[in-house]
Amino acid sequence: MNFTVHILGTASALPTTQRNPSAQVVDVRGRLFMIDCGEGAQIQLRKAKVSFLNIEHICLSHIHGDHIFGIFGLLSTMGLLARKAPLNIFAPKGFAPILEFFKTQFGEGLLFDIHFIPLEMTSPEVVYENRTTELLAFPLNHRVETFGFIIREKMPQRNVRKDAISRFGLSLTEIGTLKRGEDVVRESGDGKALVIRNEDVTYYRYRPRSYAYCSDTSPFAELADWVHGVDLLYHEATFPAEMAEMAEKTFHSTTTQAATVAKDAGVKKLIVGHYSSRFPSVDFYLDEIQTIFPEASLAHDGDVIEIPF
């Protein structure tokens, strides 16, 4: 049961020969969520060997070109490949006329439905769920309306230990009760009851995993609470610590600000990206980040990160 993040692009506004604009694909048990779709995303998808046709959801954080200029080409290619499965697009409400323009000018002959889900929340909300997974969106603090995303597995149903089934001679009804998280109470004729405690005879098959995506944003008080405890946090770090004034002016974050969010949120691991094109190498970013949050790494185009149980 994989939970894999494909990093397709780590550039900020200006792409470089080593960095493409923002785009990622998160594969949760074979269900693909694309987050942002900067220019060149199709080529990066090819390199990552990710099927265009298997993408079920596209999440766009905001309407800046380095995060959306790849989507017209991707939608067109899906059409050329005779895609028939519906596609969900989650984006700020301002994306609606952009999508309508695409449909009017380039959408003739598309065989698949595009369902647009506008994002307008002021705190984290579930915008999609299936049997095993939830997608949440929440506002960020940028120059235009911007949203972050959390993709997380749901808590699995409890399993009943086989030895307990035989030891207590559990019926199907009692097994169902235990799987719902309840205790089994057996009444006896003498007025005494046998209580089979749920916690003693059940277990979870796996620990739910989670991933949060925060780009673009400047720091704000609620963010650490909203991404609290995730297994992996992607946070933009456009600028090094010495450029804090520029970060504030452009509503972006520095290395140390991203690290502070990770520390305050108690996340397990941090990766950063959305690097300024001023710096051909951002290796020095890592020292600044790890001073505050050691469990951190730099994202690179083409990285594949598996979130373990």
N, C-alpha and C positions, 0 to 999 in steps of 0.2 A: 504494500500500500504506500506508494511513493507520495512525497510532498516535495516538489522540486521547483526551484526558482532559476529561470534562464535569464541572465543579464544580457540584453541585446544592445543597450546603449548607455553610456555614462557621461556624455558631454552635457554641457549647459547650452546656452543659446547658439554658440558657434561650434559646429562639428570640427574635428581635426582628423588627420590621417589615422589616428589611433583610437578615436572615440566617436561613436555615433550618437545622435540625439536620443533622448530618453525613450526606452521601450523595454518591457519585460514580459515574460510569460511564466505564469505560475501553474504548474501541473499538479493537481490534487487528485490522486487515484485515477489518472487518465482523463480528467475533466480539465479543460484548459481555460484559464483566465488571462487575458492580455491586459497589461496595465501600461497606459500611454502608448502612443504609436507615432514616434517621430519619423522624420524623413529617413529613408533607407531601411525601414523596419523589415520590408519583404526580403531584402538580401540577407539581413541578419537572421531572419527566420529560416531561410534556406541553409545558412551555415550551421545553425543550431539543429537542423533536421527536425524542425517542428512543422507539422502539417497545417497549412492554412485552413483546411476544411475542418479540422478538429477544434478550432477555436470557437468556443460557445459564447464567450462574454468578452467585451472590450470595455475597460474602465478608463476614462479620460479624466485626468486630474484637473485640467484647466485649459482654457482656450488661448494658449500661446503656441506659436508655430513649432517650436522644438519639441512639443509634446503631441501634436496632432497632424502635422503635415504629411505623415505617411498613410493616413487612414483612407484617403480617396483611392490611392493605388491599391491598397490591400483589399478594399471592398470590390474594386473593379476586377482584381485577379480572382477573388472568390466567385464572381460572376462568370468569368471566363472558364473556370474549372467546374461550372455547372453545379455549384453548391445549391442544395435544396433545404438544408437544415436551417431553422430560424437563428438569428443572431441578436443578442442583447447588447445594447450600448448604454452604459451608465456615464453620464457627463453633466456638467452644469447646464442649466436650462438654456443658456445662450447658445448652446450647440445646435438647438433645434433648427434654426434657419440655415445653418451650414449643412446639416444633413439633408434638409429639404432641397437645397441647391444641388447637392450631389445626385439625389434621386431624379430631379428634373432634368439635369444636364447629362448625366452619365448612367442613370439607373435603368434605362430601357432594357428590357430583356432579362433583368435579374429574376432568378427562379426562387429566391429565398426572401423571407420576411425579415425586416430590420425593426426590432422593437426598441424604441428609445425611452429610457427611464431617466427623467430629469432629476438632478440632485439639488435639494434645497434645504437640507436639514441644518440645524444649529448645534447638534451634538450627535454622537454615533448612533446610527440606525441600521438595522438589517434591511438591505435592499434586494437580497436574493437568498434563497436557501433551497437545498435539496435534502435528500435523506441523511447525508453525512456531513454537509459543508454549509457554512454561512459566509456571505459577503456583506461586510459593513462599510459604510461611508461616513466621513466626518469632515467638518470644515477645517481648512488650514488658514494661515495668515499670510496672504500674498497680495500683490498689487491688484489682481483680479480675483473673481470668485474661484476658489480652488478647494479641492477635496483630497483627502487621503483615504486609504482603503485598508481594511483588515480582512484577510481570508483565514478562516479557522475551521477546524473540524469540530463537529458536535460531540458532546459526551456520548460514548457508545452505551448501548444497553448492557446491563450487568449480565454476566454468565454465572451459572450455578455450578459449583464444584461437583464433579462426578462422584467423588467419595461421599459427599453430603447427600446426594440423591439416594445412593444405596444405603447409607447409614440410617437415614431417617425415613426411608421408603416414601420419598416425596411424590405426591400426585402431580399430574399435569397442571392442575389449578394452582397448587402450592408453588410449583416452579414458576408459573406466570406471575404470581404475587411477588416472589423474590426478585424476578427480573425487573419488576417495576420499582424496586428499591424499598419494598415494604417487608416487615417481619411477618412470619407465619405464626399464628397463634392456634394451638390445638386445645380445645376444651376437653376435659375428661369428666367422667361421671362423678368423681369425688369432689368436684368443685375446683380442682387445681388445673392450671393451664401450663402446657409446654410451649415456651416461646423459642422459636428458631430465629435467632437474630440474623438479619440480613448481612451485616458486616462480617459475620463469622463464616458464612457459606457461599459468598459471591465474590466476584472479582471483575475488573474491567479488562477487556481484551487488549486495549492499548490506551496510551495517554494522548488526548487530543493535542494536535500541534497548531501553531498559529504564526502568521506572517503579517507585518504591518508595513505599509508603504507611505512615506511622507516626503513629497516633493511637489512643488516648491513651497517653502515656508520660512518665515522668521519665527523665533521662539515666542511661545505664549503659554500662559499658566496651565491651561487645561490639558495640554498635549500629553504630558507624562502620564496622567491618569487615564487618558483614553487608550493609550497603547500599553498599559501596564501589564507586565509579565509575559509579553509575547516571546515566542522562541527566537524569532529573527526579526529585527527592525532594520528596514532600509530607510535611511535619513539623508537628505541632501546635505552636502558640505561643499557648497560652491567655492567658498573662500577659506584661506588659512586664518588663524586667529588674529594676525596683525591687521587684517582687512575688515575688522568688525564694523567700522564706520560705513564702509561700502556695502556690507551685508545688510546693515540696518536701512540704508538708503534704498536698496533694491528689493527689500523684503525677502532676503535669503538668509542662510545660516552659515556659520563658520564651523570649522572642525571641532572646536571646543564646545560650541553650543550643541552640536549634534551629539557629542559624547555626554554632555550633561543631561540631555533628554533621556538617553539610554540608561544612564546611572540612576536618575530619579525615577524612571519607569520600572526599574528592576528587570529589564529584558535579559534574556540569556546571551544573545549575541547581537552585534551591530555590524552592518555594512554601510558604507557611505559611497556616494556618487554625485553626479551632476557637477562635475569639476569645471572650474573656470578654464577657458582656453589660454589664459595668460601663462599657464604652467605646463610645459611639455611633459614634465614628470611631476606627479603629486606624491611621490614616495614619502616626502617629509611630512605630509599630512598625518601619516599613521603615528608618528611619534607624538604629535600634539594630541591626537585622539586617545591613544593608549595611556597617556599620563593620567587621564580622568577615568577612562573605561577600557581596561585591558583586553576584554573579549571582543575586540573589534578588528575589522579588516577592510581593505579597500576593494571596491568592486571594479572589475575590468570587463570590457566587452568580451562576450563569449564565455564568461564564467557560468558554471552550473553548480548550484548549491543545493544540497539535499538536507532537508530538515529531518533529523532522526526522531524516533519515538523517545 
